[in-house]
Amino acid sequence: MGFAKSEAEIAERVAAFLKAEIVAAEMTYADLARELRKHGHPKESAETIKQKLKRGTFSATFLLATVAALGLEHVALEDI
């Protein structure tokens, strides 16, 4: 598939990747919000997470905290 060719495509792919990983972890957005509090994001809620993933726009710190909260040790670009 190769790396995305536009910012919009990157946003879409990363959001889809995170949504799939949330499902694979059998977590709800509320569960993820609780876990994100442990990773430096105390103001996240199920609704803010839902909106960020819907838009596909969020900070790198949110992305990394989410990866940590989901317990992912490795993320390969080809998976996104």
DSSP file (Angstrom, degrees, kcal/mol; ACC not computed):
  #  RESIDUE AA STRUCTURE BP1 BP2  ACC     N-H-->O    O-->H-N    N-H-->O    O-->H-N    TCO  KAPPA ALPHA  PHI   PSI    X-CA   Y-CA   Z-CA
    1    1 A M              0   0    0      0, 0.0    77,-0.0     0, 0.0     0, 0.0   0.000 360.0 360.0 360.0 -36.6    0.0    0.0    0.0
    2    2 A G        -     0   0    0     76,-0.1     3,-0.1     2,-0.0     2,-0.1   0.036 360.0 -46.4  79.3 166.9    2.9    2.4    0.7
    3    3 A F  S    S-     0   0    0      1,-0.1    75,-0.1     2,-0.0     7,-0.0  -0.398  73.6 -87.1 -73.0 150.6    2.9    5.4    2.9
    4    4 A A        -     0   0    0      1,-0.1    -1,-0.1    -2,-0.1     3,-0.0  -0.136  27.1-147.5 -57.0 150.1    0.1    7.9    2.6
    5    5 A K  S    S+     0   0    0     -3,-0.1     2,-0.3     1,-0.1    -1,-0.1   0.445  74.8  33.6-102.6  -2.8    0.4   10.6    0.0
    6    6 A S  S  > S-     0   0    0      1,-0.1     4,-2.1     0, 0.0     5,-0.1  -0.974  78.7-113.9-147.8 161.8   -1.5   13.4    1.8
    7    7 A E  H  > S+     0   0    0     -2,-0.3     4,-2.6     1,-0.2     5,-0.2   0.888 117.7  54.2 -62.0 -39.4   -2.1   14.7    5.3
    8    8 A A  H  > S+     0   0    0      1,-0.2     4,-2.3     2,-0.2    -1,-0.2   0.895 108.0  49.2 -63.0 -40.0   -5.8   13.8    4.9
    9    9 A E  H  > S+     0   0    0      2,-0.2     4,-2.5     1,-0.2    -1,-0.2   0.891 110.3  50.7 -67.5 -38.7   -4.9   10.2    4.0
   10   10 A I  H  X S+     0   0    0     -4,-2.1     4,-2.9     2,-0.2     5,-0.3   0.947 111.1  48.9 -61.1 -48.0   -2.5   10.0    7.0
   11   11 A A  H  X S+     0   0    0     -4,-2.6     4,-2.3     1,-0.2     5,-0.2   0.910 112.5  48.1 -59.2 -44.0   -5.2   11.2    9.3
   12   12 A E  H  X S+     0   0    0     -4,-2.3     4,-2.3     1,-0.2    -1,-0.2   0.921 114.1  45.9 -63.8 -44.9   -7.8    8.8    7.9
   13   13 A R  H  X S+     0   0    0     -4,-2.5     4,-2.6     2,-0.2    -2,-0.2   0.912 113.3  48.1 -66.9 -42.9   -5.4    5.8    8.2
   14   14 A V  H  X S+     0   0    0     -4,-2.9     4,-2.7     2,-0.2     5,-0.2   0.921 112.8  48.7 -66.0 -42.4   -4.2    6.6   11.7
   15   15 A A  H  X S+     0   0    0     -4,-2.3     4,-2.5    -5,-0.3    -1,-0.2   0.923 112.9  47.7 -62.5 -43.6   -7.8    7.1   13.0
   16   16 A A  H  X S+     0   0    0     -4,-2.3     4,-2.4    -5,-0.2    -2,-0.2   0.902 111.4  51.6 -63.7 -40.7   -8.8    3.8   11.4
   17   17 A F  H  X S+     0   0    0     -4,-2.6     4,-2.3     2,-0.2    -2,-0.2   0.943 111.6  46.0 -60.0 -48.9   -5.8    2.1   12.9
   18   18 A L  H  X S+     0   0    0     -4,-2.7     4,-2.4     1,-0.2    -2,-0.2   0.910 111.2  52.0 -63.8 -41.7   -6.6    3.3   16.4
   19   19 A K  H  X S+     0   0    0     -4,-2.5     4,-2.1     1,-0.2    -1,-0.2   0.927 111.1  47.9 -59.1 -44.3  -10.3    2.4   16.1
   20   20 A A  H  X S+     0   0    0     -4,-2.4     4,-2.6     1,-0.2    -1,-0.2   0.885 111.8  49.6 -64.3 -39.2   -9.4   -1.1   15.1
   21   21 A E  H  X S+     0   0    0     -4,-2.3     4,-1.9     2,-0.2    -1,-0.2   0.848 108.0  53.5 -70.0 -33.6   -6.9   -1.4   17.9
   22   22 A I  H  <>S+     0   0    0     -4,-2.4     5,-2.3     2,-0.2    -2,-0.2   0.925 112.0  45.3 -64.2 -44.3   -9.5   -0.2   20.4
   23   23 A V  H ><5S+     0   0    0     -4,-2.1     3,-1.7     1,-0.2    -2,-0.2   0.927 111.4  52.2 -63.7 -45.0  -11.9   -2.9   19.2
   24   24 A A  H 3<5S+     0   0    0     -4,-2.6    -1,-0.2     1,-0.3    -2,-0.2   0.840 108.5  51.2 -61.2 -32.9   -9.1   -5.5   19.3
   25   25 A A  T 3<5S-     0   0    0     -4,-1.9    -1,-0.3    -5,-0.1    -2,-0.2   0.471 110.9-126.1 -81.5  -1.3   -8.4   -4.5   22.9
   26   26 A E  T < 5 +     0   0    0     -3,-1.7     2,-0.3     1,-0.2    -3,-0.2   0.898  62.0 142.6  55.5  43.4  -12.1   -4.9   23.7
   27   27 A M      < -     0   0    0     -5,-2.3    -1,-0.2    -6,-0.1     2,-0.2  -0.820  44.8-141.4-111.9 152.1  -12.2   -1.4   25.1
   28   28 A T     >  -     0   0    0     -2,-0.3     4,-2.5    -3,-0.1     5,-0.2  -0.588  35.4-104.9 -96.2 170.0  -14.8    1.3   24.9
   29   29 A Y  H  > S+     0   0    0     -2,-0.2     4,-2.4     1,-0.2     5,-0.1   0.857 125.3  54.6 -63.5 -32.9  -14.0    4.9   24.5
   30   30 A A  H  > S+     0   0    0      2,-0.2     4,-1.9     1,-0.2    -1,-0.2   0.908 107.7  49.1 -66.0 -41.3  -14.8    5.4   28.2
   31   31 A D  H  > S+     0   0    0      1,-0.2     4,-2.1     2,-0.2    -2,-0.2   0.933 111.8  49.0 -60.3 -45.6  -12.3    2.6   29.1
   32   32 A L  H  X S+     0   0    0     -4,-2.5     4,-2.8     1,-0.2    -2,-0.2   0.897 106.9  55.4 -63.0 -40.7   -9.7    4.3   26.9
   33   33 A A  H  X S+     0   0    0     -4,-2.4     4,-1.3     1,-0.2    -1,-0.2   0.908 107.9  49.6 -58.2 -42.6  -10.4    7.7   28.6
   34   34 A R  H  X S+     0   0    0     -4,-1.9     4,-0.7     1,-0.2     3,-0.2   0.914 112.9  46.7 -62.6 -42.9   -9.7    6.1   32.0
   35   35 A E  H >< S+     0   0    0     -4,-2.1     3,-1.0     1,-0.2     4,-0.4   0.877 106.5  58.2 -67.5 -37.1   -6.4    4.6   30.7
   36   36 A L  H ><>S+     0   0    0     -4,-2.8     5,-2.1     1,-0.3     3,-1.3   0.808  95.0  65.0 -64.2 -28.9   -5.4    7.9   29.1
   37   37 A R  H ><5S+     0   0    0     -4,-1.3     3,-1.0     1,-0.3    -1,-0.3   0.848  99.0  53.8 -60.5 -32.5   -5.6    9.6   32.4
   38   38 A K  T <<5S+     0   0    0     -3,-1.0    -1,-0.3    -4,-0.7    -2,-0.2   0.627 107.7  52.6 -74.5 -13.2   -2.7    7.3   33.5
   39   39 A H  T < 5S-     0   0    0     -3,-1.3    -1,-0.2    -4,-0.4    -2,-0.2  -0.044 129.9 -83.8-117.4  29.6   -0.7    8.5   30.5
   40   40 A G  T < 5S+     0   0    0     -3,-1.0    -3,-0.2     1,-0.1    -2,-0.1   0.645  99.7 106.9  86.6  16.1   -1.0   12.3   31.0
   41   41 A H    > < +     0   0    0     -5,-2.1     3,-1.2     1,-0.1    -3,-0.1  -0.604  30.7 159.1-124.6  71.2   -4.3   13.0   29.4
   42   42 A P  T 3   +     0   0    0      0, 0.0    -5,-0.1     0, 0.0    -1,-0.1   0.673  69.2  56.9 -70.4 -17.5   -6.6   13.7   32.4
   43   43 A K  T 3  S+     0   0    0     -3,-0.1     2,-0.2    -7,-0.1     5,-0.1   0.441  77.7 115.4 -96.7   1.3   -9.2   15.7   30.4
   44   44 A E    <   +     0   0    0     -3,-1.2     2,-0.3   -11,-0.2    -7,-0.1  -0.466  39.6 178.2 -73.1 142.2  -10.1   13.0   27.8
   45   45 A S     >  -     0   0    0     -2,-0.2     4,-2.3     1,-0.1     5,-0.2  -0.838  46.9 -97.8-130.9 171.0  -13.6   11.6   27.8
   46   46 A A  H  > S+     0   0    0     -2,-0.3     4,-2.3     1,-0.2     5,-0.1   0.905 125.0  49.8 -56.0 -40.6  -15.4    9.1   25.7
   47   47 A E  H  > S+     0   0    0      2,-0.2     4,-2.4     1,-0.2    -1,-0.2   0.904 109.0  49.0 -69.2 -41.9  -16.9   12.0   23.7
   48   48 A T  H  > S+     0   0    0      2,-0.2     4,-2.3     1,-0.2    -1,-0.2   0.891 113.2  48.5 -66.7 -36.4  -13.6   13.8   23.1
   49   49 A I  H  X S+     0   0    0     -4,-2.3     4,-2.5     2,-0.2     5,-0.3   0.939 110.6  50.9 -65.6 -46.3  -11.9   10.6   21.9
   50   50 A K  H  X S+     0   0    0     -4,-2.3     4,-2.0    -5,-0.2    -2,-0.2   0.918 112.3  46.8 -56.2 -45.8  -14.8    9.8   19.6
   51   51 A Q  H  X S+     0   0    0     -4,-2.4     4,-2.6     2,-0.2     5,-0.3   0.899 110.9  51.3 -66.9 -41.2  -14.6   13.3   18.1
   52   52 A K  H  X>S+     0   0    0     -4,-2.3     4,-2.6     1,-0.2     5,-0.9   0.928 113.1  44.9 -61.7 -44.5  -10.9   13.2   17.6
   53   53 A L  H  <5S+     0   0    0     -4,-2.5    -1,-0.2     2,-0.2    -2,-0.2   0.839 111.9  53.0 -70.0 -32.5  -11.1    9.8   15.9
   54   54 A K  H  <5S+     0   0    0     -4,-2.0    -2,-0.2    -5,-0.3    -1,-0.2   0.924 116.9  38.1 -66.2 -44.1  -14.0   11.0   13.7
   55   55 A R  H  <5S-     0   0    0     -4,-2.6    -2,-0.2     2,-0.2    -1,-0.2   0.833  99.5-138.4 -73.8 -33.3  -12.0   14.1   12.6
   56   56 A G  T  <5 +     0   0    0     -4,-2.6     2,-0.5    -5,-0.3    -3,-0.2   0.617  64.7 118.5  80.6  13.2   -8.8   12.2   12.4
   57   57 A T      < +     0   0    0     -5,-0.9     2,-0.3    -6,-0.2    -1,-0.2  -0.957  28.2 127.0-119.4 124.9   -7.0   15.2   13.9
   58   58 A F        -     0   0    0     -2,-0.5     2,-0.0    -3,-0.1     0, 0.0  -0.969  55.2 -86.0-164.1 163.6   -5.1   14.9   17.2
   59   59 A S     >  -     0   0    0     -2,-0.3     4,-2.1     1,-0.1     5,-0.1  -0.271  33.1-116.5 -75.5 161.3   -1.7   15.6   18.6
   60   60 A A  H  > S+     0   0    0      1,-0.2     4,-2.8     2,-0.2     5,-0.2   0.855 117.7  57.7 -62.7 -34.7    1.2   13.2   18.5
   61   61 A T  H  > S+     0   0    0      2,-0.2     4,-2.5     1,-0.2    -1,-0.2   0.893 105.9  48.9 -65.6 -37.6    1.1   13.1   22.3
   62   62 A F  H  > S+     0   0    0      2,-0.2     4,-2.4     1,-0.2    -2,-0.2   0.929 111.9  49.7 -64.0 -44.8   -2.5   11.8   22.1
   63   63 A L  H  X S+     0   0    0     -4,-2.1     4,-2.4     1,-0.2    -2,-0.2   0.945 114.2  43.7 -58.7 -49.9   -1.4    9.2   19.6
   64   64 A L  H  X S+     0   0    0     -4,-2.8     4,-2.3     1,-0.2    -1,-0.2   0.888 113.5  50.5 -66.5 -39.2    1.5    8.0   21.7
   65   65 A A  H  X S+     0   0    0     -4,-2.5     4,-2.9    -5,-0.2    -1,-0.2   0.884 111.2  50.0 -64.8 -37.4   -0.5    8.0   24.9
   66   66 A T  H  X S+     0   0    0     -4,-2.4     4,-2.1     2,-0.2    -2,-0.2   0.917 108.7  51.2 -66.7 -43.3   -3.3    6.0   23.1
   67   67 A V  H  <>S+     0   0    0     -4,-2.4     5,-2.3     1,-0.2     4,-0.4   0.924 114.4  44.7 -58.3 -44.5   -0.7    3.5   21.9
   68   68 A A  H ><5S+     0   0    0     -4,-2.3     3,-1.3     1,-0.2    -2,-0.2   0.920 111.1  52.6 -65.6 -44.4    0.6    3.1   25.4
   69   69 A A  H 3<5S+     0   0    0     -4,-2.9    -1,-0.2     1,-0.3    -2,-0.2   0.820 108.5  51.3 -62.7 -30.8   -2.9    2.9   26.9
   70   70 A L  T 3<5S-     0   0    0     -4,-2.1    -1,-0.3    -5,-0.2    -2,-0.2   0.536 114.5-119.6 -82.6  -6.6   -3.8    0.1   24.5
   71   71 A G  T < 5 +     0   0    0     -3,-1.3     2,-0.5    -4,-0.4    -3,-0.2   0.732  56.2 157.8  76.6  22.4   -0.7   -1.7   25.5
   72   72 A L      < -     0   0    0     -5,-2.3    -1,-0.3    -6,-0.2     3,-0.1  -0.694  22.4-175.2 -82.1 124.3    0.9   -1.7   22.1
   73   73 A E  S    S+     0   0    0     -2,-0.5     2,-0.4     1,-0.2    -1,-0.2   0.765  70.6  25.9 -89.0 -27.1    4.6   -2.2   22.2
   74   74 A H        -     0   0    0     -7,-0.1     2,-0.4     2,-0.0    -1,-0.2  -0.999  56.3-173.2-139.5 139.5    5.3   -1.7   18.5
   75   75 A V        -     0   0    0     -2,-0.4     2,-0.4    -3,-0.1     3,-0.0  -0.978  14.7-157.3-130.7 120.0    3.5    0.1   15.7
   76   76 A A    >   -     0   0    0     -2,-0.4     3,-2.1     1,-0.1     4,-0.4  -0.780  20.9-130.7 -97.4 139.6    4.8   -0.4   12.2
   77   77 A L  G >  S+     0   0    0     -2,-0.4     3,-1.7     1,-0.3    -1,-0.1   0.847 108.0  62.2 -56.6 -34.2    4.1    2.2    9.5
   78   78 A E  G 3  S+     0   0    0      1,-0.3    -1,-0.3     2,-0.2   -76,-0.1   0.691  96.3  60.9 -68.1 -14.9    3.0   -0.6    7.2
   79   79 A D  G <         0   0    0     -3,-2.1    -1,-0.3     1,-0.2    -2,-0.2   0.597 360.0 360.0 -82.0 -11.6    0.2   -1.4    9.7
   80   80 A I    <         0   0    0     -3,-1.7    -1,-0.2    -4,-0.4    -2,-0.2   0.409 360.0 360.0-103.6 360.0   -1.2    2.1    9.3
